[in-house]
Amino acid sequence: MSGIGNDLRRVVRGRVFGDGEDGFDDARQPWNRAVQQRVSAVVQVADAADAAAVVRYAAGAGLAVTTRATGHSPSLAADGTVLVTTGALDDIDVDAATRMARVEAGVQWGPVLAAGAQHGLVGAVGSSPVVGVAGYTLGGGLGWFARSRGLAANAVRALEVVAADGNRARVTAESDPDLFWALRGGGGDFALVTALEFELFEAAGLYGGRVIWPATQTEAVIAAYRHATAEAAEGLSIWLTLMQFPPFPQIPEFLRGKSMVIVDMLAQGGVTAPLRWFDEIPGEVMDTRRPLGPTQIGDICMEPVDPSPSRVRGELLTEFTAAVSDSLLAAATPNGSVYPLALVQIRHLGGALTRPPADAGVAGGIEEPFLISMLGPAPSLDHVAAVLERREAIATELSLYSSGRKPFTYLDSGDTPANAFAPDALTRLQAIKNRVDLEGVFRSNFPVAPPVDDLDRAILDAPA
């Protein structure tokens, strides 16, 4: 039996898995199975008191702690740490009068949408109902309402945390302005967050869905996308995806194994006029556009909810003109398909993202008007190599139109926070880290002062 595991069982009520014990390999697995995190132990904490006990133990034993809710954005930085999983921290409290929600660290977006919908309210959700609220928000939170509401991190008004000494605290703009700034977009490198309090907003008049065409209509759909995004009010978000559907039996037959071009959209308050550009394109094989309730937002993109191995890369684009889309198609679909990638997606940004509030966190806002993301499955070493090669070809082709900056939640193996933050912001983050956690008790997926040894080690044991 693991010595660390036995020690931890003496101080927590939750379940503990030491390295080599039954259940350890399953417990350490993140949602993204492409990343093999070699942690020293896993603790499924029962509550915030358990979380504090783990931190006190780790600090005394000279160990680092990594936190995971759903594990959508893991990295190799967690190797050797005590992994705290927060699934049991699942309380949700919505105050309709103040339009505030208090959400514990293990909660996914789906239940938050359901709780808010009872009062006609919604939060700044991303694209999937199974993404954890805490990790998404601590990384900035770039989702469907970003054009009208900004980043999710800027809606946070308080965080309940465990500090590096094991003490619990409530962090606000008044109690610790620097730490409050760092936690809103800088990741989990500064404290173990056990709950967040954030603003909600009215969810009336939602309309959206997904339209799918065969890949033969790609150029027409891209042209319509450029027209529609040029006209779009801030209440309208439109995402364009070049998709290669896998040949899996669970995929509908009319999509199985085929290349498609997709437009996903969400409108608030009736700002749907620009969507007419897509009505003129014939041959759609699916159209799910309809009035939506808050609980249906997570259905728009039809994203998988089960764990799988994948590699993701994001780049912020300074424009999406005809020249950019021509370059994209040349690099992304040299043989008429994005394969070996699963998808290449363009998200329209702008709006409120360009006007961060004066009291914004480190994630601030985003000046660039578009985001490109590239996702590839990672079932084998050979396929990973092909995915990385295609990603690099696309990024190189679009380098003239890329700002070189990435959203924090789009960092991948080999990236560091320097890819997400301006030098002065990163320097401030490092100073805050040194103040609140000089001994390095906490280690996020992308530490602001990363260890020099293993961040560039391979995923799936292959060069990244």
Secondary structure, DSSP 8 states (H G I E B T S, - for coil): --HHHHHHHTT-SSEEEETTSTTHHHHH--SBTT-----SEEEE-SSHHHHHHHHHHHHHHT--EEEESS-SS--GGGTTSEEEE-TT---EEEETTTTEEEEETT-BHHHHHHHHHTTTEE----S-TTSBHHHHHHT----TTHHHH--GGGGEEEEEEE-TTS-EEEE-TTT-HHHHHHHTTS-SSS-EEEEEEEE-EE-TTEEEEEEEEEGGGHHHHHHHHHHHHHH--TTEEEEEEEEE----TTS-TTTTT-EEEEEEEEEETT--GGGHHHHT----SEE--EEE-GGGGGGTT----S-B-EEEEEEEES---HHHHHHHHHHH-TTSS-TTSSEEEEEE--GGGGS--TT--TT-----SEEEEEEEE-SSHHHHHHHHHHHHHHHHHTGGGB-S---GGG--TT--GGGTS-HHHHHHHHHHHHHH-TT--B--SS-SS--SSSTTS-BTTB--
